[in-house]
């Protein structure tokens, strides 16, 4: 989750800003949630966590794992093989389970 926190905060700030609210004001955040913003917050949270992990790149722990695997002279999947072998099957199963 730590790697996705900046993405989450950015999109949450945008959602608040569209309603002339500030992420720096706790009262604005409470108002956003009380007026139907909770569904938006759930979508932002899921997008930041799920889709961030599905892309495999640009993420510090993923680079660390890949370099450790390569240093051990084992095979680490490339970007496209990761997407097709691991991300899409997991995403399809997840989306079918929740009716997306």
One Martini backbone bead per residue (centre of mass of N, CA, C, O) as a GRO file, in nm:
protein
  100
    1UNK     BB    1   0.054   0.064  -0.016
    2UNK     BB    2   0.281   0.274  -0.006
    3UNK     BB    3   0.317   0.311  -0.322
    4UNK     BB    4  -0.002   0.411  -0.349
    5UNK     BB    5  -0.039   0.673  -0.180
    6UNK     BB    6   0.015   0.902  -0.390
    7UNK     BB    7  -0.217   0.824  -0.576
    8UNK     BB    8  -0.444   0.845  -0.376
    9UNK     BB    9  -0.399   1.142  -0.288
   10UNK     BB   10  -0.431   1.272  -0.563
   11UNK     BB   11  -0.725   1.172  -0.627
   12UNK     BB   12  -0.852   1.280  -0.369
   13UNK     BB   13  -0.783   1.578  -0.420
   14UNK     BB   14  -0.942   1.600  -0.682
   15UNK     BB   15  -1.221   1.525  -0.571
   16UNK     BB   16  -1.230   1.762  -0.374
   17UNK     BB   17  -1.170   1.999  -0.575
   18UNK     BB   18  -1.436   1.962  -0.743
   19UNK     BB   19  -1.583   2.072  -0.454
   20UNK     BB   20  -1.412   2.292  -0.307
   21UNK     BB   21  -1.204   2.116  -0.146
   22UNK     BB   22  -0.977   2.012   0.121
   23UNK     BB   23  -0.733   1.789   0.231
   24UNK     BB   24  -0.637   1.979   0.483
   25UNK     BB   25  -0.947   1.953   0.573
   26UNK     BB   26  -1.135   1.761   0.780
   27UNK     BB   27  -1.416   1.882   0.722
   28UNK     BB   28  -1.413   1.833   0.416
   29UNK     BB   29  -1.384   1.528   0.431
   30UNK     BB   30  -1.644   1.476   0.587
   31UNK     BB   31  -1.833   1.608   0.382
   32UNK     BB   32  -1.767   1.422   0.146
   33UNK     BB   33  -1.862   1.157   0.289
   34UNK     BB   34  -2.161   1.258   0.360
   35UNK     BB   35  -2.214   1.334   0.028
   36UNK     BB   36  -2.112   1.053  -0.134
   37UNK     BB   37  -1.782   1.002  -0.138
   38UNK     BB   38  -1.735   0.698  -0.065
   39UNK     BB   39  -1.746   0.571  -0.349
   40UNK     BB   40  -1.505   0.727  -0.456
   41UNK     BB   41  -1.301   0.625  -0.243
   42UNK     BB   42  -1.318   0.328  -0.319
   43UNK     BB   43  -1.227   0.361  -0.614
   44UNK     BB   44  -0.953   0.486  -0.551
   45UNK     BB   45  -0.841   0.258  -0.376
   46UNK     BB   46  -0.865   0.029  -0.584
   47UNK     BB   47  -0.702   0.160  -0.809
   48UNK     BB   48  -0.433   0.199  -0.655
   49UNK     BB   49  -0.391  -0.103  -0.574
   50UNK     BB   50  -0.470  -0.289  -0.812
   51UNK     BB   51  -0.351  -0.136  -1.067
   52UNK     BB   52  -0.068  -0.098  -0.953
   53UNK     BB   53  -0.003  -0.413  -0.931
   54UNK     BB   54  -0.067  -0.493  -1.238
   55UNK     BB   55   0.188  -0.343  -1.381
   56UNK     BB   56   0.490  -0.390  -1.219
   57UNK     BB   57   0.584  -0.098  -1.263
   58UNK     BB   58   0.731   0.165  -1.080
   59UNK     BB   59   0.817  -0.024  -0.827
   60UNK     BB   60   1.029  -0.080  -0.582
   61UNK     BB   61   0.970  -0.378  -0.486
   62UNK     BB   62   0.974  -0.496  -0.773
   63UNK     BB   63   1.271  -0.429  -0.832
   64UNK     BB   64   1.388  -0.588  -0.596
   65UNK     BB   65   1.282  -0.865  -0.672
   66UNK     BB   66   1.400  -0.881  -0.958
   67UNK     BB   67   1.703  -0.846  -0.876
   68UNK     BB   68   1.713  -1.091  -0.686
   69UNK     BB   69   1.640  -1.305  -0.896
   70UNK     BB   70   1.870  -1.241  -1.097
   71UNK     BB   71   2.104  -1.286  -0.895
   72UNK     BB   72   2.001  -1.598  -0.863
   73UNK     BB   73   1.949  -1.700  -1.161
   74UNK     BB   74   1.655  -1.638  -1.225
   75UNK     BB   75   1.332  -1.607  -1.344
   76UNK     BB   76   1.192  -1.306  -1.470
   77UNK     BB   77   0.936  -1.149  -1.574
   78UNK     BB   78   0.819  -0.959  -1.797
   79UNK     BB   79   0.589  -0.736  -1.860
   80UNK     BB   80   0.398  -0.899  -2.060
   81UNK     BB   81   0.406  -1.173  -1.915
   82UNK     BB   82   0.287  -1.070  -1.654
   83UNK     BB   83   0.019  -0.970  -1.760
   84UNK     BB   84  -0.078  -1.248  -1.901
   85UNK     BB   85  -0.012  -1.460  -1.659
   86UNK     BB   86  -0.116  -1.277  -1.395
   87UNK     BB   87  -0.300  -1.023  -1.411
   88UNK     BB   88  -0.544  -1.100  -1.590
   89UNK     BB   89  -0.645  -1.350  -1.434
   90UNK     BB   90  -0.692  -1.201  -1.168
   91UNK     BB   91  -0.875  -0.976  -1.271
   92UNK     BB   92  -1.096  -1.157  -1.395
   93UNK     BB   93  -1.170  -1.301  -1.135
   94UNK     BB   94  -1.237  -1.050  -0.970
   95UNK     BB   95  -1.451  -0.919  -1.161
   96UNK     BB   96  -1.646  -1.165  -1.157
   97UNK     BB   97  -1.696  -1.176  -0.845
   98UNK     BB   98  -1.804  -0.851  -0.848
   99UNK     BB   99  -1.946  -0.765  -1.130
  100UNK     BB  100  -1.759  -0.588  -1.349
   0.00000   0.00000   0.00000
